[in-house]
């Protein structure tokens, strides 16, 4: 099966969408597909699993269409929101089935509430309009594949609309990444001078306002009675990292790292007692999936698909009182072990690559057998 993955962003560009695109390309190849990747990310390179075509961003949609006609794939997979909004591929001109891999549209109103003007209502309504447009365009696709079937007006509104407008085209398959290898050593603590005996609460996420590191550090500083080491790891030293660093200087419990090797991030997850996210907006947090894969309990705000996950505590409200209460609960080793085990079982049955890409294989086979071309009914 010849498969063309069109992903406007792709590694070495940094982000969850890019990582998911790379994982799709690699896993589709392991399913036996001949995979080509079209992207506008400079420096993206081919490998043994797939061939990469870097297209000019000035006319990305037409370049992608031209490439699809040259390669003549059996199926096209669009990865990410921008391909539907900013660079809409004219799918009705493509002579093969088209699957759209959605990573969601942010309609969580609490995320926008804190922003001007008018408490972010304008930005929120803009995303609602995008969700409506998204659902209308989705009628022409062979399939829309969402991360989660949780729906509502303030969360995953795009999923709700798509299920109403074209329910037969909608499927649900989560992201999947390899498990984090479990180890019992303290190499991360030793290498980065982390107190060996304190409870280690770990946050791994790109430094940005949406991920909430600055808010989390402010909250930690206001609660000096929490006897734990808080470690934040991100990909780069950007503006959010600088703000967080200034705040963290006066509190010895808080450590910030950026751009450390992947093997050290894996060691950090293994060394952690609790995984922690304080995000305002997420779909399916990669970090929590990694934590569950090696049996680590977690604490997270109620974003994206988090409320359906097992093995952790979902904060009822995004505030210090709920967070402190959750930490107190997980100070007990027995509770951590119990939740960690539940999370690991959930990962193995829902998020492991073997489970997830079995679903993808069935979807690809179904789409090919149907031979449904976008725009044709």
MOWO-V556992 format. One record per residue. N is the residue number from 1. RES is the residue in one letter. PHI is phi as a letter, one per 40 degrees, with the letter a starting at -180 (* if undefined). PSI is psi in radians with two decimals (none if undefined). D_LAST is the distance of its C-alpha to the last C-alpha in Angstrom with 1 decimal. Layout:
<<N & RES & PHI & PSI & D_LAST> <N & RES & PHI & PSI & D_LAST>>
This chain:
<<1 & X & * & 2.20 & 23.3> <2 & X & c & 2.18 & 23.3> <3 & X & b & 2.26 & 22.3> <4 & X & b & 2.04 & 22.6> <5 & X & c & 2.05 & 23.7> <6 & X & b & 1.97 & 23.7> <7 & X & b & 1.88 & 26.3> <8 & X & d & -0.55 & 28.1> <9 & X & b & 2.42 & 31.0> <10 & X & a & 2.63 & 32.5> <11 & X & d & 2.54 & 36.0> <12 & X & c & 0.05 & 38.8> <13 & X & d & 2.53 & 37.6> <14 & X & c & 2.41 & 38.4> <15 & X & i & 2.86 & 36.3> <16 & X & c & -0.69 & 34.2> <17 & X & c & -0.73 & 30.9> <18 & X & c & -0.77 & 32.5> <19 & X & c & -0.70 & 33.9> <20 & X & c & -0.66 & 30.6> <21 & X & c & -0.76 & 29.0> <22 & X & c & -0.71 & 31.9> <23 & X & c & -0.71 & 31.6> <24 & X & d & -0.83 & 27.9> <25 & X & c & -0.80 & 28.8> <26 & X & c & -0.78 & 31.8> <27 & X & c & -0.64 & 30.3> <28 & X & c & -0.67 & 27.2> <29 & X & c & -0.67 & 29.9> <30 & X & c & -0.34 & 31.8> <31 & X & c & -0.06 & 28.8> <32 & X & h & 0.10 & 29.1> <33 & X & c & 2.59 & 26.6> <34 & X & c & 1.82 & 27.7> <35 & X & b & 2.29 & 27.3> <36 & X & b & 2.51 & 27.4> <37 & X & b & 2.22 & 27.8> <38 & X & b & 2.23 & 27.3> <39 & X & a & 2.86 & 29.3> <40 & X & b & 0.11 & 31.6> <41 & X & c & 2.03 & 34.3> <42 & X & c & 2.63 & 37.5> <43 & X & g & -0.02 & 39.4> <44 & X & c & 2.37 & 36.4> <45 & X & b & 2.65 & 37.3> <46 & X & c & 2.82 & 36.0> <47 & X & a & -3.01 & 37.3> <48 & X & c & -0.49 & 37.4> <49 & X & c & -0.51 & 34.0> <50 & X & a & 2.76 & 31.9> <51 & X & b & 2.34 & 32.2> <52 & X & b & 2.36 & 32.1> <53 & X & b & 1.99 & 31.2> <54 & X & c & 2.03 & 32.7> <55 & X & b & 2.67 & 30.9> <56 & X & c & 2.21 & 32.6> <57 & X & c & -0.35 & 31.7> <58 & X & c & -0.55 & 32.3> <59 & X & b & 0.94 & 29.0> <60 & X & c & -0.75 & 27.3> <61 & X & c & -0.75 & 23.6> <62 & X & c & -0.62 & 24.2> <63 & X & c & -0.70 & 26.3> <64 & X & c & -0.69 & 23.8> <65 & X & c & -0.75 & 21.1> <66 & X & c & -0.74 & 23.8> <67 & X & c & -0.70 & 24.8> <68 & X & c & -0.60 & 21.3> <69 & X & c & -0.55 & 21.3> <70 & X & c & -0.75 & 24.8> <71 & X & c & -0.47 & 24.4> <72 & X & f & 1.01 & 21.1> <73 & X & c & 2.80 & 20.4> <74 & X & c & -0.45 & 18.3> <75 & X & a & 2.56 & 17.2> <76 & X & b & 2.36 & 18.0> <77 & X & b & 2.09 & 19.5> <78 & X & c & 2.21 & 20.3> <79 & X & b & 1.87 & 23.5> <80 & X & h & 2.73 & 24.7> <81 & X & c & -0.68 & 24.4> <82 & X & d & -0.51 & 25.6> <83 & X & c & -0.30 & 22.6> <84 & X & c & -0.37 & 20.5> <85 & X & b & -1.15 & 23.3> <86 & X & c & -0.63 & 26.0> <87 & X & b & 1.12 & 24.4> <88 & X & c & 2.03 & 20.6> <89 & X & c & 2.24 & 19.0> <90 & X & c & 1.45 & 16.6> <91 & X & c & -0.44 & 13.7> <92 & X & c & -0.23 & 11.4> <93 & X & c & 0.01 & 14.3> <94 & X & c & 2.17 & 14.5> <95 & X & c & 0.74 & 13.6> <96 & X & a & 2.87 & 13.3> <97 & X & c & 2.53 & 12.1> <98 & X & b & 2.18 & 13.7> <99 & X & b & 2.27 & 15.6> <100 & X & b & 2.08 & 17.6> <101 & X & c & 1.77 & 21.0> <102 & X & c & 2.45 & 22.3> <103 & X & b & 0.29 & 26.0> <104 & X & g & 2.73 & 25.9> <105 & X & b & 2.28 & 26.9> <106 & X & c & 1.82 & 30.5> <107 & X & b & 0.31 & 30.7> <108 & X & c & 1.85 & 33.9> <109 & X & c & -0.54 & 36.1> <110 & X & c & -0.51 & 39.3> <111 & X & c & -0.70 & 38.6> <112 & X & c & -0.30 & 38.6> <113 & X & d & -0.54 & 41.4> <114 & X & c & -0.01 & 44.2> <115 & X & b & 2.47 & 43.2> <116 & X & c & 2.90 & 44.2> <117 & X & c & 2.79 & 43.5> <118 & X & f & 0.78 & 43.3> <119 & X & f & 0.50 & 43.0> <120 & X & g & 0.20 & 39.8> <121 & X & c & -0.68 & 37.8> <122 & X & c & -0.79 & 36.5> <123 & X & c & -0.70 & 35.1> <124 & X & c & -0.79 & 33.6> <125 & X & c & -0.59 & 31.9> <126 & X & c & -0.71 & 30.6> <127 & X & c & -0.57 & 28.9> <128 & X & c & -0.74 & 27.6> <129 & X & c & -0.68 & 26.0> <130 & X & c & -0.67 & 24.6> <131 & X & c & -0.68 & 23.1> <132 & X & c & -0.79 & 21.4> <133 & X & c & -0.69 & 20.0> <134 & X & d & -0.80 & 19.0> <135 & X & c & -0.64 & 16.9> <136 & X & c & -0.75 & 15.2> <137 & X & c & -0.60 & 14.4> <138 & X & c & -0.33 & 13.3> <139 & X & d & -0.51 & 10.1> <140 & X & c & -0.18 & 8.9> <141 & X & c & 2.78 & 10.5> <142 & X & c & -0.76 & 10.0> <143 & X & a & 2.56 & 13.1> <144 & X & b & 2.19 & 15.9> <145 & X & b & 1.96 & 19.2> <146 & X & c & 2.84 & 22.1> <147 & X & c & -0.52 & 25.7> <148 & X & a & 2.56 & 26.5> <149 & X & c & 0.11 & 25.2> <150 & X & c & 2.25 & 28.1> <151 & X & b & 2.76 & 26.9> <152 & X & i & 2.94 & 28.9> <153 & X & c & -0.57 & 29.5> <154 & X & c & -0.13 & 32.1> <155 & X & a & 2.33 & 30.6> <156 & X & f & 0.71 & 27.1> <157 & X & c & -0.54 & 25.8> <158 & X & c & -0.62 & 22.7> <159 & X & c & -0.77 & 21.9> <160 & X & d & -0.82 & 22.4> <161 & X & c & -0.76 & 20.1> <162 & X & c & -0.64 & 17.2> <163 & X & c & -0.50 & 17.8> <164 & X & c & -0.70 & 17.8> <165 & X & c & -0.76 & 14.8> <166 & X & a & 1.22 & 12.3> <167 & X & d & -0.52 & 14.5> <168 & X & c & -0.39 & 12.2> <169 & X & c & -0.11 & 12.0> <170 & X & c & 2.31 & 15.7> <171 & X & b & 2.84 & 18.4> <172 & X & b & 2.01 & 22.2> <173 & X & b & 2.15 & 24.4> <174 & X & c & 2.92 & 27.7> <175 & X & c & 2.70 & 29.4> <176 & X & a & 2.37 & 32.0> <177 & X & b & 2.74 & 35.1> <178 & X & d & 2.60 & 38.0> <179 & X & c & 2.68 & 40.8> <180 & X & c & 2.14 & 43.9> <181 & X & c & 2.25 & 46.7> <182 & X & c & 2.41 & 49.3> <183 & X & a & 2.65 & 52.9> <184 & X & b & 0.20 & 55.9> <185 & X & c & 2.98 & 57.8> <186 & X & b & 0.59 & 58.7> <187 & X & c & -0.64 & 58.2> <188 & X & c & -0.81 & 56.2> <189 & X & c & -0.73 & 58.9> <190 & X & c & -0.79 & 61.6> <191 & X & c & -0.64 & 60.0> <192 & X & b & 0.30 & 59.2> <193 & X & f & 0.79 & 62.2> <194 & X & c & 2.34 & 60.5> <195 & X & d & 2.17 & 62.9> <196 & X & c & -0.48 & 62.8> <197 & X & b & -0.33 & 63.4> <198 & X & c & 2.68 & 61.4> <199 & X & c & 2.24 & 58.1> <200 & X & b & 2.04 & 55.5> <201 & X & b & 2.07 & 52.5> <202 & X & b & 2.40 & 49.9> <203 & X & b & 2.09 & 47.1> <204 & X & b & 1.96 & 44.9> <205 & X & a & 2.65 & 42.5> <206 & X & d & 2.39 & 42.2> <207 & X & c & 1.97 & 44.8> <208 & X & a & 2.86 & 43.0> <209 & X & c & -0.64 & 43.3> <210 & X & c & -0.56 & 40.1> <211 & X & c & -0.28 & 41.7> <212 & X & g & 0.40 & 44.8> <213 & X & c & -0.72 & 47.6> <214 & X & c & -0.77 & 49.9> <215 & X & c & -0.72 & 49.4> <216 & X & c & -0.73 & 50.1> <217 & X & c & -0.70 & 53.3> <218 & X & d & -0.74 & 54.6> <219 & X & c & -0.75 & 54.1> <220 & X & c & -0.75 & 55.9> <221 & X & c & -0.53 & 58.8> <222 & X & c & -0.06 & 59.3> <223 & X & b & 1.26 & 59.6> <224 & X & c & -0.19 & 62.5> <225 & X & c & -0.09 & 63.1> <226 & X & c & 1.97 & 60.1> <227 & X & c & 1.49 & 61.8> <228 & X & a & 2.83 & 59.0> <229 & X & b & 2.15 & 58.0> <230 & X & b & 2.11 & 54.8> <231 & X & b & 2.20 & 53.1> <232 & X & b & 2.27 & 50.3> <233 & X & b & 2.20 & 48.5> <234 & X & b & 3.11 & 46.2> <235 & X & c & -0.51 & 45.0> <236 & X & a & 2.76 & 47.0> <237 & X & c & 1.39 & 49.9> <238 & X & c & -2.88 & 48.1> <239 & X & c & -0.71 & 49.2> <240 & X & c & -0.69 & 48.2> <241 & X & c & -0.75 & 50.2> <242 & X & c & -0.75 & 53.2> <243 & X & c & -0.79 & 53.1> <244 & X & c & -0.67 & 52.9> <245 & X & c & -0.73 & 55.7> <246 & X & c & -0.76 & 58.0> <247 & X & c & -0.62 & 57.4> <248 & X & c & -0.28 & 57.9> <249 & X & d & -0.63 & 61.2> <250 & X & c & 0.07 & 63.3> <251 & X & b & 1.93 & 61.9> <252 & X & c & -0.23 & 62.9> <253 & X & c & -0.25 & 60.3> <254 & X & b & 2.24 & 57.4> <255 & X & b & 2.35 & 56.5> <256 & X & b & 2.39 & 53.8> <257 & X & b & 2.62 & 52.5> <258 & X & a & 2.38 & 50.1> <259 & X & g & 0.44 & 48.8> <260 & X & c & 2.74 & 50.6> <261 & X & d & 2.62 & 49.5> <262 & X & d & -0.67 & 46.7> <263 & X & c & -0.51 & 49.2> <264 & X & c & -0.58 & 51.2> <265 & X & c & -0.75 & 48.2> <266 & X & c & -0.76 & 47.7> <267 & X & c & -0.65 & 51.5> <268 & X & c & -0.73 & 51.2> <269 & X & c & -0.72 & 48.5> <270 & X & c & -0.62 & 50.8> <271 & X & c & -0.36 & 53.8> <272 & X & c & 2.60 & 52.2> <273 & X & c & -0.58 & 53.0> <274 & X & a & 2.34 & 50.2> <275 & X & c & 2.51 & 47.0> <276 & X & a & 2.27 & 46.5> <277 & X & b & 2.40 & 43.8> <278 & X & b & 0.59 & 44.4> <279 & X & c & 2.65 & 41.1> <280 & X & c & -0.55 & 39.8> <281 & X & a & 2.23 & 36.2> <282 & X & a & 2.93 & 34.5> <283 & X & b & -1.21 & 31.3> <284 & X & b & 1.66 & 32.5> <285 & X & d & 2.14 & 36.0> <286 & X & c & -0.72 & 36.7> <287 & X & c & -0.73 & 40.4> <288 & X & c & -0.65 & 40.2> <289 & X & c & -0.75 & 38.2> <290 & X & c & -0.72 & 40.8> <291 & X & c & -0.77 & 43.6> <292 & X & c & -0.59 & 42.2> <293 & X & c & -0.42 & 41.8> <294 & X & b & 0.39 & 45.6> <295 & X & g & 0.55 & 46.6> <296 & X & c & 2.30 & 47.4> <297 & X & c & 2.81 & 47.2> <298 & X & a & 2.79 & 45.7> <299 & X & b & 2.30 & 45.9> <300 & X & a & 2.67 & 43.1> <301 & X & c & 2.81 & 42.0> <302 & X & c & 1.44 & 39.1> <303 & X & b & 2.62 & 36.3> <304 & X & f & -2.30 & 32.7> <305 & X & c & 0.17 & 32.5> <306 & X & d & -0.68 & 36.3> <307 & X & c & -0.30 & 36.9> <308 & X & c & -0.15 & 35.0> <309 & X & c & 2.75 & 37.1> <310 & X & b & 2.75 & 40.2> <311 & X & h & 0.24 & 43.6> <312 & X & a & -2.97 & 44.6> <313 & X & b & 2.14 & 45.4> <314 & X & c & 2.15 & 43.0> <315 & X & c & 2.23 & 45.1> <316 & X & c & -0.68 & 44.9> <317 & X & b & 2.65 & 45.7> <318 & X & c & 1.26 & 45.9> <319 & X & a & 3.01 & 49.7> <320 & X & c & -0.67 & 52.9> <321 & X & c & -0.82 & 53.9> <322 & X & c & -0.65 & 50.7> <323 & X & c & -0.82 & 51.0> <324 & X & c & -0.73 & 54.7> <325 & X & c & -0.72 & 54.1> <326 & X & c & -0.72 & 51.5> <327 & X & c & -0.76 & 53.8> <328 & X & d & -0.70 & 56.7> <329 & X & c & -0.65 & 54.6> <330 & X & c & 0.07 & 53.7> <331 & X & c & -0.39 & 57.3> <332 & X & c & 2.09 & 57.9> <333 & X & d & -0.63 & 57.2> <334 & X & c & -0.70 & 56.3> <335 & X & c & -0.73 & 53.6> <336 & X & c & -0.76 & 52.2> <337 & X & c & -0.73 & 52.3> <338 & X & c & -0.87 & 50.5> <339 & X & c & -0.68 & 47.6> <340 & X & d & -0.70 & 47.4> <341 & X & c & -0.73 & 47.0> <342 & X & c & -0.73 & 44.3> <343 & X & c & -0.68 & 42.4> <344 & X & c & -0.72 & 42.8> <345 & X & c & -0.75 & 41.4> <346 & X & c & -0.75 & 38.4> <347 & X & c & -0.78 & 37.7> <348 & X & c & -0.52 & 38.0> <349 & X & c & -0.28 & 35.6> <350 & X & b & -0.65 & 33.0> <351 & X & b & -0.08 & 33.5> <352 & X & c & 2.53 & 34.9> <353 & X & d & -0.61 & 33.0> <354 & X & c & -0.74 & 33.1> <355 & X & c & -0.83 & 31.3> <356 & X & c & -0.77 & 28.7> <357 & X & c & -0.18 & 27.8> <358 & X & c & -0.67 & 27.5> <359 & X & c & -0.72 & 24.6> <360 & X & c & -0.72 & 23.1> <361 & X & c & -0.78 & 23.6> <362 & X & c & -0.70 & 21.7> <363 & X & c & -0.79 & 18.8> <364 & X & c & -0.78 & 18.8> <365 & X & c & -0.72 & 19.1> <366 & X & c & -0.78 & 16.2> <367 & X & c & -0.73 & 13.8> <368 & X & c & -0.72 & 15.2> <369 & X & c & -0.58 & 15.0> <370 & X & c & -0.55 & 11.3> <371 & X & f & 0.68 & 10.8> <372 & X & c & 2.05 & 7.6> <373 & X & c & 2.39 & 8.0> <374 & X & d & 2.38 & 8.1> <375 & X & g & -0.12 & 6.6> <376 & X & b & 2.29 & 3.8> <377 & X & b & none & 0.0>>
